[in-house]
């Protein structure tokens, strides 16, 4: 009888270990998903910064009024996207180490 009790106790312990292991696996999976999301956001920030820099430089080469209007519109759109992504990164408490340093114009 004592051995049966020990077996039940061990079975319960095994069950608890499986639940703990499953929970730990789920937490690892969630952590991996969060890390992937953060890496994707950092890549989007880098691309948005490059787009913003390109739009800013494009202003130097426009001549006609329509080109100027488009260049300004593209610059404002790129700037807004870059700022939006930076806010998102701040909300996720991402480090600014990998975020490109650039002047963000407010207006």
SULDA-V843497 format. One line per field, one symbol per residue. burial: I if it has 9 or more other C-alpha atoms within 8 Angstrom, else O. A space follows every 10 residues. Layout:
burial=???
This chain:
burial=OOOOOOOOOO OOOOOOOOOO OOOOOOOOOO OOOOOOOIOO IIOIIIOIIO IIOOIIOIIO OIOOOOIIOO IIOIIOOIIO IIIOIIOOIO OOOOOOOOII OOOOOOO
